[in-house]
Amino acid sequence: MVLQIALVLILARLVAEMVLAGLNRREIARHAKKAPDAVAAIMDEATYRQSVEYTMAKARFNNLTMVFDAGVLALLLASGFLPYFFALVASWAPGANWDDALYVLCVGVLLSLPGLPFEWWAQFRLEARFGFNKSTVTLWISDKVKGVLLTFVIGFSLLWGLLALVGKVGASWWIWAFGLLFGFQLLMMVLYPKLILPLFNKLTPLPDGELKNRLIALGQRTGFEASTIEVIDGSKRSGHSNAYFTGFGRFRRIVLFDTLIEQLEPVELEAVLAHEVGHYKKAHIPKMLAVAALMQFGAFAAIAWLLQAGWFLAGFGFPAGELAPALLLFGLLSGLVTFWFSPLSNIMSRKHEYEADVFALNAMGAAAPLVGALRKLAAKNLSNLTPHAWFSGFYYSHPTLVERERAMVTAET
């Protein structure tokens, strides 16, 4: 029965995603010939037509990948491969913990293989068609290989430690497991930019000049300090742009994409950074970490409960009491439930974006620098400015640009 329920949930999410995608395509098509007045003020006619074409191309491709991914997951669960492979890996080292960790990692890698042709097509056909792809096949393959190696080096150690807790701390293992995972995530916030990010990208200090002076002055007047301001060579993979912070406390770093520096004027980039500073000053990061911690705590509690429920593992063909399959199944199936609650998390995220926009407005003394920056980024990235409200609710963690401009005008007045 539990397998049938899982298959129904897979189908339900797929149908919901297809319906949302259809509503979004219809909304885009409705405005394809003539942009709404608010959008026309943001994009010129030629750029708007190209953004519509780009969005529709991605929508058609995403429909195909959604059906494929749902089919792969359903086949994986119904075929009996997962318990068969578990027994096979367990036979390599009976009674050990490392084989369970290896099982989970191997399944994760195997699951990623069927999607590789779609990732290649998205990068070297779809993105390239609209001028965004800057990567090479060699670099793409190198990234995949490095990703798998890191998964086994880091993931194996973490999983092995987590699984080893079961035999040492008894029934409270899930509380300790939560502490281990969440502590590891906090540690990675510090270590990632120093140890892992350089394996994929080159980071260089921001050169002296107007931009650096502006950003330092911004940090001083907003009470925000970072250990360094660095430029990342994002242009070697994509024409898309971004800016973000890594780490926390005295380990905090500002990272700017080289594409972002090329696309924006110094005052506009200062406004974008002021928005990111707003997230810190408004304590959005600790709030999101607290929510994430609460959700992880609940997830481990649910796994512990499912581990004791004989029907769960047996329903998928696994022996009773095996933690590794329980962790794997929860990871595969939890998204089928959390998908329906994504609008709630997006509401919280959008609230934070509005607050960070207002902070940037006050830090800059006017809305114009941030508005100008966001308009340029929307045009450069061919953003969809006319999404359907339901689609936006499920998939957009940020308000649309029209909504953000309207809120900033209100706050400024």
C-alpha positions as CSV (number, residue, x, y, z in Angstrom):
1,M,0.0,0.0,0.0
2,V,2.8,2.5,0.9
3,L,4.3,2.0,-2.6
4,Q,1.0,2.7,-4.2
5,I,0.6,5.9,-2.1
6,A,4.1,7.0,-3.2
7,L,3.2,6.5,-6.9
8,V,0.0,8.5,-6.4
9,L,2.0,11.3,-4.8
10,I,4.5,11.3,-7.7
11,L,1.6,11.5,-10.2
12,A,-0.2,14.2,-8.1
13,R,2.9,16.4,-8.1
14,L,3.5,15.9,-11.8
15,V,0.0,16.8,-12.7
16,A,0.2,19.9,-10.4
17,E,3.5,21.0,-12.0
18,M,2.1,20.5,-15.5
19,V,-1.0,22.5,-14.7
20,L,1.1,25.3,-13.2
21,A,3.4,25.3,-16.2
22,G,0.4,25.4,-18.5
23,L,-1.1,28.4,-16.7
24,N,2.3,30.2,-16.8
25,R,2.7,29.6,-20.6
26,R,-0.8,30.9,-21.2
27,E,-0.1,34.0,-19.2
28,I,3.1,34.6,-21.1
29,A,1.4,34.0,-24.4
30,R,-1.4,36.5,-23.5
31,H,1.2,39.3,-23.2
32,A,3.6,38.0,-25.9
33,K,2.6,40.6,-28.6
34,K,2.4,43.6,-26.3
35,A,4.0,43.9,-22.9
36,P,1.9,45.4,-20.1
37,D,2.7,49.1,-19.4
38,A,4.7,48.3,-16.2
39,V,6.8,45.8,-18.1
40,A,7.3,48.0,-21.1
41,A,8.9,50.6,-18.8
42,I,11.4,48.0,-17.8
43,M,12.4,46.3,-21.0
44,D,12.5,47.5,-24.6
45,E,10.4,45.7,-27.1
46,A,13.1,43.6,-28.7
47,T,14.5,42.5,-25.3
48,Y,11.0,41.7,-24.1
49,R,10.3,39.5,-27.2
50,Q,13.5,37.7,-26.6
51,S,12.7,37.1,-22.9
52,V,9.3,35.6,-23.9
53,E,11.0,33.3,-26.4
54,Y,13.6,32.3,-23.7
55,T,11.0,31.7,-21.1
56,M,8.8,29.6,-23.4
57,A,11.8,27.5,-24.6
58,K,12.7,26.8,-21.0
59,A,9.1,25.9,-20.2
60,R,8.9,23.4,-23.0
61,F,12.2,21.8,-21.9
62,N,11.1,21.8,-18.3
63,N,7.9,19.9,-19.1
64,L,10.0,17.2,-20.7
65,T,12.4,16.9,-17.7
66,M,9.5,16.9,-15.2
67,V,7.9,13.9,-16.9
68,F,11.2,12.1,-17.3
69,D,12.2,12.7,-13.6
70,A,8.8,11.5,-12.4
71,G,9.1,8.4,-14.5
72,V,12.6,7.6,-13.3
73,L,11.5,8.0,-9.7
74,A,8.4,5.8,-10.1
75,L,10.4,3.1,-12.0
76,L,13.1,3.1,-9.3
77,L,10.6,2.6,-6.5
78,A,8.4,0.0,-8.3
79,S,11.1,-2.0,-9.9
80,G,12.6,-3.5,-6.7
81,F,16.1,-2.2,-7.7
82,L,16.6,-0.3,-4.4
83,P,16.3,-3.3,-2.1
84,Y,18.2,-5.5,-4.5
85,F,21.1,-3.1,-4.6
86,F,21.0,-2.7,-0.9
87,A,21.4,-6.4,-0.4
88,L,24.2,-6.5,-2.9
89,V,26.2,-3.7,-1.2
90,A,25.5,-5.1,2.3
91,S,27.0,-8.4,1.2
92,W,30.3,-6.7,0.6
93,A,30.8,-6.0,4.4
94,P,28.1,-7.6,6.6
95,G,27.5,-5.7,9.8
96,A,29.6,-2.7,8.8
97,N,28.4,0.9,8.7
98,W,30.5,2.0,5.7
99,D,28.6,-0.2,3.3
100,D,25.3,1.5,4.2
101,A,26.9,4.9,3.6
102,L,28.3,3.7,0.3
103,Y,24.8,2.4,-0.7
104,V,23.1,5.8,-0.1
105,L,25.9,7.6,-2.1
106,C,25.9,5.1,-4.9
107,V,22.1,5.4,-5.4
108,G,22.4,9.2,-5.4
109,V,25.1,9.0,-8.1
110,L,23.1,6.5,-10.2
111,L,20.0,8.6,-9.9
112,S,21.9,11.6,-11.4
113,L,23.1,9.6,-14.5
114,P,19.8,9.5,-16.5
115,G,19.5,13.3,-16.2
116,L,22.9,14.1,-17.6
117,P,21.8,14.3,-21.3
118,F,19.1,16.8,-20.2
119,E,21.7,18.9,-18.3
120,W,24.0,18.8,-21.3
121,W,21.2,19.9,-23.6
122,A,20.1,22.7,-21.2
123,Q,23.7,24.0,-21.1
124,F,25.0,23.6,-24.6
125,R,21.8,23.9,-26.6
126,L,19.1,25.9,-24.7
127,E,21.4,28.3,-22.8
128,A,23.8,28.6,-25.8
129,R,20.9,29.5,-28.1
130,F,20.3,32.7,-26.1
131,G,23.9,33.5,-25.5
132,F,24.2,32.5,-21.9
133,N,26.5,29.4,-22.1
134,K,30.2,30.2,-21.7
135,S,31.3,26.8,-20.6
136,T,33.0,24.1,-22.6
137,V,32.3,20.4,-22.7
138,T,35.7,19.7,-21.0
139,L,34.8,22.1,-18.2
140,W,31.3,20.7,-17.8
141,I,32.7,17.1,-17.5
142,S,35.4,18.3,-15.1
143,D,32.7,19.9,-12.9
144,K,30.7,16.7,-12.9
145,V,33.7,14.5,-12.0
146,K,34.8,16.9,-9.2
147,G,31.2,16.9,-7.9
148,V,31.1,13.1,-7.6
149,L,34.5,13.0,-6.0
150,L,33.5,15.6,-3.4
151,T,30.2,13.7,-2.8
152,F,32.1,10.6,-1.9
153,V,34.9,12.3,0.1
154,I,32.6,14.5,2.2
155,G,29.3,12.7,2.0
156,F,30.8,9.3,2.9
157,S,32.4,10.7,6.1
158,L,29.2,12.5,7.1
159,L,26.9,9.5,6.4
160,W,29.3,7.0,8.1
161,G,29.4,9.2,11.2
162,L,25.6,9.6,11.2
163,L,24.9,5.9,10.8
164,A,27.5,5.1,13.5
165,L,25.5,7.1,16.0
166,V,22.7,4.6,15.9
167,G,24.7,1.9,17.7
168,K,26.2,4.3,20.3
169,V,23.4,6.6,21.5
170,G,20.3,4.4,21.3
171,A,16.8,5.6,20.7
172,S,17.9,9.3,20.8
173,W,20.1,8.8,17.7
174,W,17.9,11.1,15.6
175,I,18.5,14.1,17.9
176,W,22.3,13.5,17.7
177,A,22.0,13.0,14.0
178,F,20.3,16.3,13.6
179,G,23.0,18.0,15.7
180,L,25.7,16.4,13.6
181,L,24.1,17.4,10.2
182,F,23.2,21.0,11.3
183,G,26.6,21.5,12.8
184,F,28.3,20.3,9.6
185,Q,26.2,22.7,7.6
186,L,27.3,25.6,9.8
187,L,30.9,24.5,9.4
188,M,30.6,24.3,5.7
189,M,29.4,28.0,5.6
190,V,32.9,28.8,6.7
191,L,34.9,26.1,4.9
192,Y,33.1,26.1,1.5
193,P,34.5,29.4,0.2
194,K,38.0,28.5,1.3
195,L,38.3,24.8,0.4
196,I,35.6,23.8,-2.1
197,L,34.7,26.9,-4.2
198,P,38.3,27.4,-5.4
199,L,38.1,23.9,-6.9
200,F,35.6,25.2,-9.4
201,N,36.2,28.9,-9.7
202,K,38.9,31.4,-9.3
203,L,38.5,34.1,-6.7
204,T,40.5,37.3,-6.8
205,P,40.4,40.4,-4.6
206,L,38.4,43.3,-5.9
207,P,40.9,45.8,-7.4
208,D,41.3,49.3,-5.9
209,G,39.1,51.9,-7.5
210,E,35.7,53.6,-7.4
211,L,33.7,50.4,-6.9
212,K,35.8,49.1,-4.0
213,N,35.7,52.5,-2.4
214,R,31.9,52.6,-2.7
215,L,31.5,49.2,-1.2
216,I,33.8,49.9,1.7
217,A,32.0,53.2,2.4
218,L,28.7,51.3,2.2
219,G,29.9,48.8,4.8
220,Q,31.1,51.6,7.1
221,R,27.8,53.6,7.1
222,T,25.6,50.5,7.5
223,G,27.7,48.8,10.2
224,F,28.5,45.8,8.0
225,E,32.1,44.5,7.8
226,A,33.4,41.6,5.6
227,S,36.8,40.0,5.8
228,T,37.3,40.5,2.0
229,I,35.6,41.5,-1.2
230,E,36.3,39.0,-4.0
231,V,35.4,38.6,-7.7
232,I,34.5,35.2,-9.0
233,D,35.0,34.2,-12.6
234,G,31.4,33.2,-13.2
235,S,31.7,34.2,-16.9
236,K,33.7,31.1,-17.7
237,R,30.4,29.1,-17.3
238,S,27.5,31.4,-17.9
239,G,26.5,34.9,-18.9
240,H,24.1,35.1,-15.9
241,S,25.2,37.2,-13.0
242,N,24.9,37.3,-9.2
243,A,26.3,38.6,-5.9
244,Y,26.3,36.9,-2.5
245,F,27.9,36.6,0.9
246,T,29.6,33.5,2.3
247,G,30.5,32.7,5.8
248,F,29.4,34.6,8.9
249,G,30.9,36.7,11.6
250,R,34.6,37.6,11.0
251,F,34.7,34.9,8.2
252,R,32.1,36.8,6.1
253,R,33.1,37.4,2.5
254,I,31.5,39.4,-0.3
255,V,31.6,37.7,-3.6
256,L,30.7,39.5,-6.9
257,F,30.4,37.8,-10.3
258,D,32.6,39.3,-12.9
259,T,29.6,39.4,-15.2
260,L,27.7,41.6,-12.6
261,I,30.6,44.1,-12.5
262,E,30.5,44.3,-16.3
263,Q,26.8,44.8,-16.4
264,L,26.2,47.4,-13.7
265,E,27.5,50.9,-12.9
266,P,29.4,51.2,-9.6
267,V,26.4,53.0,-7.9
268,E,24.0,50.3,-9.1
269,L,26.3,47.5,-7.9
270,E,26.5,49.4,-4.5
271,A,22.7,49.3,-4.4
272,V,22.7,45.5,-5.1
273,L,25.2,45.0,-2.3
274,A,23.1,47.2,0.0
275,H,20.2,44.9,-0.6
276,E,22.4,41.9,0.4
277,V,23.5,43.8,3.5
278,G,19.9,44.3,4.3
279,H,19.4,40.6,4.6
280,Y,22.1,40.5,7.3
281,K,21.0,43.6,9.1
282,K,17.4,42.4,9.2
283,A,18.5,39.0,10.6
284,H,17.1,37.2,7.6
285,I,20.0,34.7,7.6
286,P,19.5,33.6,11.3
287,K,15.8,33.4,10.7
288,M,16.2,31.1,7.7
289,L,18.7,29.0,9.5
290,A,16.3,28.6,12.4
291,V,13.5,27.5,10.0
292,A,15.9,25.1,8.3
293,A,17.0,23.7,11.7
294,L,13.3,23.2,12.7
295,M,12.5,21.5,9.5
296,Q,15.6,19.2,9.7
297,F,14.7,18.4,13.3
298,G,11.2,17.4,12.2
299,A,12.6,15.4,9.3
300,F,14.8,13.3,11.6
301,A,11.9,12.8,14.0
302,A,9.8,11.6,11.1
303,I,12.6,9.3,9.9
304,A,12.9,7.8,13.4
305,W,9.1,7.2,13.5
306,L,9.1,5.6,10.1
307,L,12.0,3.4,11.0
308,Q,9.9,2.0,13.8
309,A,6.9,1.5,11.6
310,G,7.2,-1.9,10.0
311,W,5.0,-1.0,7.1
312,F,7.3,1.7,5.7
313,L,10.5,-0.2,4.9
314,A,8.6,-3.4,4.1
315,G,6.4,-1.6,1.7
316,F,9.4,-0.9,-0.5
317,G,11.0,-4.3,0.0
318,F,13.6,-3.5,2.6
319,P,14.4,-5.4,5.8
320,A,13.0,-3.8,9.0
321,G,15.1,-1.5,11.1
322,E,17.6,-0.5,8.4
323,L,18.4,3.2,8.8
324,A,20.2,3.7,5.5
325,P,17.2,2.8,3.3
326,A,15.0,4.9,5.6
327,L,17.2,7.9,5.0
328,L,17.3,7.3,1.3
329,L,13.5,6.8,0.9
330,F,12.8,9.9,3.0
331,G,15.2,11.9,0.8
332,L,13.4,10.6,-2.3
333,L,9.9,11.0,-1.1
334,S,9.9,14.1,1.2
335,G,9.8,16.5,-1.8
336,L,6.4,15.0,-2.9
337,V,5.0,16.4,0.3
338,T,7.0,19.6,0.8
339,F,6.2,20.7,-2.8
340,W,2.6,21.6,-1.7
341,F,4.0,23.9,1.1
342,S,6.4,25.7,-1.1
343,P,4.1,28.8,-1.4
344,L,4.4,29.3,2.4
345,S,8.2,29.3,2.3
346,N,8.1,31.6,-0.7
347,I,5.9,34.1,1.2
348,M,8.5,34.3,3.9
349,S,11.3,34.7,1.4
350,R,9.4,37.4,-0.5
351,K,8.8,39.3,2.7
352,H,12.6,39.3,3.3
353,E,13.2,40.6,-0.2
354,Y,10.9,43.5,0.3
355,E,12.6,44.4,3.6
356,A,16.0,44.2,2.0
357,D,14.9,46.4,-0.8
358,V,13.7,49.0,1.7
359,F,17.0,48.8,3.6
360,A,18.9,49.4,0.3
361,L,16.6,52.3,-0.5
362,N,17.4,53.9,2.8
363,A,21.1,53.1,2.6
364,M,21.4,54.7,-0.9
365,G,19.0,57.6,-0.1
366,A,16.8,56.8,-3.1
367,A,15.2,53.8,-4.9
368,A,16.7,54.8,-8.3
369,P,20.1,53.0,-8.0
370,L,18.5,49.6,-7.0
371,V,15.7,50.0,-9.5
372,G,18.2,50.7,-12.3
373,A,20.3,47.7,-11.3
374,L,17.3,45.3,-11.2
375,R,16.0,46.5,-14.6
376,K,19.4,45.9,-16.2
377,L,19.7,42.5,-14.6
378,A,16.2,41.5,-15.7
379,A,17.1,42.5,-19.3
380,K,20.5,40.9,-19.3
381,N,19.1,37.6,-17.8
382,L,15.9,37.7,-20.0
383,S,13.8,37.3,-16.9
384,N,10.1,36.4,-17.1
385,L,8.3,39.6,-16.0
386,T,4.7,38.3,-16.5
387,P,4.4,35.0,-14.6
388,H,1.1,33.6,-13.6
389,A,0.3,34.3,-10.0
390,W,0.0,30.6,-9.1
391,F,3.2,29.7,-10.8
392,S,5.0,32.5,-9.1
393,G,3.6,31.4,-5.8
394,F,5.0,27.9,-6.1
395,Y,8.3,28.7,-7.7
396,Y,9.4,32.3,-7.1
397,S,11.3,33.0,-3.9
398,H,11.5,36.7,-5.0
399,P,8.7,39.0,-5.9
400,T,8.5,40.0,-9.6
401,L,10.3,43.1,-10.6
402,V,7.1,45.0,-11.1
403,E,6.0,44.1,-7.6
404,R,9.4,45.1,-6.2
405,E,9.4,48.5,-8.0
406,R,5.8,49.2,-6.8
407,A,6.8,48.5,-3.2
408,M,9.9,50.6,-3.4
409,V,8.0,53.6,-4.8
410,T,5.5,53.2,-1.9
411,A,8.3,53.1,0.7
412,E,10.1,56.1,-0.9
413,T,7.0,58.2,-0.7
